[in-house]
Amino acid sequence: MTTDGNAVTTDASVATTEGNSGTADGGAVTTDEELRELAAKQAALGEIRGTPAADPVNIPMIRHWLAAMGDTNPAYLERGLAPPAMAQVWTMHPPAAKDRSPVDDLLAALDDNGYTGVVATNCAQTYHRYARVGEVLTPATRFSDLAGPKRTALGVGYFATWNVTWYGDADEPVAEMLFRILKFRPPEPKAAALPPYPLQPATNQDTAFFWEGVNQGELRIQSCADCGELRHPPGPLCPHCRSAHRTHTVATGAGTLYSYVVHHHPPVPGRETPFVVAVVELPEGVRMVGNIVDCPIEDVEIGMPLRVTYQRMDDHLVLPMWTPS
């Protein structure tokens, strides 16, 4: 991720919004042609300003961001500047307070027509300048394109693209984001030997290698292809040398219980309470979060040796668990 005005591309998950969809005359959108007409109507609205950020750009939030990202660059706090990738952070509102945008009606219409599956395909951010401490950013959304219907590996669907621009003082653009998703019609579910597990992990280009390894019975740790630093959870950049080149190593599967909690409440879909959620320290030098299984809760103690095991949760998902070694 760069801060010099170059675009960066990341994968992300998207939550759709609810809204009333329809054609210009108020009828329901029921055909591909009507979907394209609605898209043209939304694009013609142009850029729609949203509600200004609830809080100005501020030092505490910047400090939290830097700590979470492992960014030790002192220039931000010393100069009163926000990391460019924080642009979206400043204007995030609670769901109940979310602005209507030119995107909402179209996404609702796609849902109504059976295109309920959603996956982000790309997100490109362009940075014009640093946001400064004390200024209030305002987002503006512009719907730009609907392409489809297209046949993809996930199913037939539409690619929807929109742009968000964040404006600062003097109505000056600070950053832009192009966001594109695929809204597709999911295939008819096949009969499964196991019911679908309700808690599915998010998989993207940063984490796919980990879940591929789990399916093969390997516990993989992301490593920097340049300096060799190991890191978990996986991420796009090395926190040590900032390289974007990455590979992985296969852990031995041994671990030591570093800390844990016993979860009693609230109920968790697919799990029977109480259960143990543990932080396991690996000899490779990283820590992982997982459940301890095949062990009475009263026997769980800090420092106990563990080994990884793999449990199939449904026809597609395997989760790494930990058991006493």
N, C-alpha and C positions, 0 to 999 in steps of 0.2 A: 504494500500500500504506500503510495507516494503522496507527498504534500507540496509538489512543485507545479501542480496544475495538470498533471497527466491523469488520465482516467484509469481507474482500477476496476476489476471485475471480480465479483464474489457471488457465491450461491447463497440463497437465503430461502427460508420458508415464508409463506404468505398466508395471512388470514383474510378471507373474503368478508365483505360487509353486506349488511342487509339493506334493501331499498326497494322502492316500488319501480318496477320496470314496465315499459310499454312503448308503443309507437307514438308518433306525434299526435295522433287523434285519440290517444288514451286507451287503445286496445292492447291486448296482450301481444308480445313478440313471439311468433310461432314458427317462422321460417328463417332460413339462412339469409335470404334477401332482406328481411326485416331487421335481423341482427346487424347487418352491414349498414342499413339505413340509420339505425339507432347509433352505431359507432360514428357515422359521419355527423350526426346531430351533436353528439357529445364533443367531437373534435372541433366543431364549429363554435362551441362556447369559448374556445380559447383558454387562456390561463385564468384560473379562478383562485383568488387569494383566500387563504385560510386565516385562522385566528392566530395572532402573534403569540410567541412563546409565553408561558405563564411566568417564567423567570428569566432575567438577563443572563448572558454568559457570565459564569462566576467561577472563582478559584476553587471552592470546595468540590464542585462537580468535576472540574478538570483534574484535580488531584486524585479523586476516586477513579476516574477513567485511566489515568496514567498508571496507577497502582494495579488495576485490573488487567491492563494490557502488558504490564511489565516494561513500560516505556520509561527509561531513566533520563531522557533528554531534558536538561534543566531549562532550556530556552523558553518553553511554554510558560512556566510559572514566573520566570524572571522577567519576561517581556509582556506578560498579561495577554497571551494568545491561546486560543483553543486549538487542539489538534484538529486538522481538517476533517478527519473521519467522524468527528462528533456532530457534524451538522444536523443529522436527523435526531440526535438526542435532545436538543434544546426544544424541539417543537412536538415532542411526543405528549399526547393528551390521554387521559383515561378513556376507555371505550365509550362510556356514556356521553363524553364531551367531544367526541370526534366530529370534525367538520364533514359536511357533505362535499363531495368532489365530483368532477366529471366522470370519474371511474365507477362510482358506486352503482348507478342504474344499469350500466352495461354488464358488470359482473353479476348482478342479480338476474338480469335477463338470461345470461348464459346458464346460471344455475337452474332457472325455471325450465330451460330447454334440455336439461339432462347433462349439461357439461359441468358436472359437479366436482370432478377431479381437478386438482391444481398443483402445479409445480413451477417454481421459479426457474427461469432459463438463464437469465443474466441480469446483472445490476452494475452499471458503470457510473462512477462518480467523477465529476470534474470539479476541481477546486480553483476558484478565481483569486481568493485571498484568504488570510486567516481571519476568523471571527475574533473580535476583540472583547476583553472583559468589560462588562457593563452595557454592551449593546443588546438589543432585543431582536431576535430573528423572526421573520415571518415567512411561512411556506406558501408556495403557489403551485397548483397542480394543473397540468395540461394533458388531456388525453390526445394521443397522436396517431394510433394505428390499430386496426384489427385485421389480422390476416387469417384466412381460412374459408371453409373448413379444410384441414390438412390431416392426412393419415400419419400418425406417429407410432412408435413402438408402444406407447402407453394407451393409444386409442385415438379416435378421430376427435379433433378439437380445434380451437382457435388460439392464436398468439395475440395477446393484448399488450400494448406498449403505452406507457405514459411517462411524463417527465415531471419532476418536482424541482423547483428552484427555491433556494432560501435567500431572502433579501435581508440586508442589515441596515445600518445607518445610511441616510440619504438615498434610500431605495436602491442601494448598490448590491448586485448579486454577489453572494459569498461562495455558494456551491450549487451544483446541479446534480441530479441523479436521474438516469434513464433506467426504468424498471420494466422488465418484460416477463410475462408469465404465460404458461400454456394452460388453458382451461379445456379439459378433455372429458369425453364421455367414458366412464369406467366400463370395462368389460363385465359381462355377467359373472358373478362369483361362482367359482367351481366348488364342488363339494370337498370339504376339507376333513382330513382325519382328526385334526385338532381344531377346536374353536379359535378364532383369531384372538390373539393376546391383545388386551385393550391398551397397553402402554407400549407404543412403538418408538424406538429411538429415532432422532432426526439424523439422516444420512446426507452428507454433501461431499464436495470434492476434498475437503479436509479430513473427513472421518471415514470415507468409504473403505480405505485400506484396512482400518481396524476391524470393521464388521466382516469384511471378506476373510480376514484372518481367523476371526471367531468361528465362522462357518467351516473353516478348515482345521479347527482345533489348535489354532495358534494365537498366543497373546502377543500382539504386536505393539511396539512403542515407536512413535514417530521420532526421527532423528534428522538433524541438519546434514544435508549432503556436502556442505562446505566445511563446517567446523566440527561436526560429529556430536553436537550437544543433543541429548535426549530430552523430550518434553512430552508431558501428558497433563491435561487434555491436548489433543492435536490442534494445530493452528496454522495459519497461512505463512507466518514469518517466524524465524528463529529469534527468540528473545535475547540470545547472546550476541549474535553477529548481524542480525536483521536480514539474513539471506532468505530468499523465497524458494530456494532449492531444497527439496526434502526427500527423504527416503524412510526406511524403517528397519528396526531390528526385532528379532523374535525373542521375547523374554523366556526365562527358564520355567516360569509358572510357579515359582516359590514366592512367598511373601511373609510379612510379619504384621500382626494387627497393631496399627498405630493409634487408632481411636475408633469409637463406635457409639451408636445410639440404638436403643430398642424402641421401635415404632409401635405404638399402641393405638393412636387415634390421630387423624380421622381415617376411616376405611380407605383402602387403596384398591382400585379395580384390578382384579386378577391376582390379588395377594391376600393371604389369610394372616391377620394380625394375632399376636405380636410377631415381628420379625426384626432381624438385626441388619442395620445399615452400617457398613464399616469403611474406614479409610485404611487401605492396605499399603504398606511400604514394601517396594520391591527391591531386591539387591542391586538392580540396575540403577537405582537412584531416583526413581519417580514414585509417586503415590497414585493409587487408583481407588475409586469408590465402587463398592459392590456389596452384595448380600452374603452373609455367612449362612450356610446351610449344613444339614446333617450334623448339627451340634446343639445340644440343649442350651437354652439362653443362659442358664445359671453357670454353665461351664465356660462361657466366653470371657476372656480376660486380655487386657493389654499385653502385648509382647508375645502372644501365642503364635507359633508357626502355622502357616497356612499354605495350601496349594490350590491352584486354580482348577475348577471343574466347569463343565459346560452343560447347560440345561436347555433342551428344546422346548420353547414356549408355544409355538404353533408350527404350521407347515413351512414357514419362511424364517422365523426368528429364533436364533440361538443366543443365549445370554451367558457371559462368563460369571461364575459364582465362586465363592471361596469356602473351603472346608478344612478342618484341622488336618495337618499333615502327619 
